[in-house]
Amino acid sequence: MTDEDLFSIVGEEGSVDLVTVATAVHWFDLNTFYSQVKRLLRKPGGVIAVWTYGHGSISPAVDAVCAEFLESTIPYLQPKMDIDIVKDGYRKLPFPFEPVLENGQGIEGNPYVMEMEIELSLEKFLLWYKSSNAVVTAREKGVELLNETLLRRFREAWGDENKICTCKMPLYVLVGTLPL
C-alpha cells in the first residue's frame, strides 16, 4: 500500500490519535510502517501500541506436548517473520518512539509485561493452533503437523475433552509517542 493510499483511507497526516497492532508487527516492513505511523500520528499526543503474547501454560502434561508441537512448526514459519523477536517478548523489536509509561516500561528493550488468562476447551485450544501460520504453510506443503498421533497426545494430556482449562500467557506491550 502506498502512503497516498493509506492516507486516503485512514486520514491526513497528523490526524490519528492511536495506532494499535496486535500480534502482527513482527511481520511488517518496520521502516515503512514506522515512517507511515510517524506521519499519521497527531503531534503532540498521538500514541502507538503494539503487543504480542508468549506461549501459554495450561498444565505440565499439555505444556510438554505443546513444546514438542511448537518445535515441529519452526521449519514452516514464514521467512518474513522473525520468530526470535516474538520468542523474546518484543525486547529486541526496534521501537523508535518516546516512552508513555512513567516506569520506563513499554519501550524498546523493556516491554510492559502482564499475564493474560484465557478459558479454553480442547476444541478451541486446537483451533488456535490449527489456524497458525506454520500449520497452514505445512499443510500447503503436504505436511500435517497436527496429525492424529499428536491430536491423541493432546487429548490424553488434556484429560476430559469437555473440560475447560485456564491458559496463562504473558502479554508483551510496547507503547510510545512521537518526540515533542
Disulfide bonds with the S-S distance in Angstrom:
none
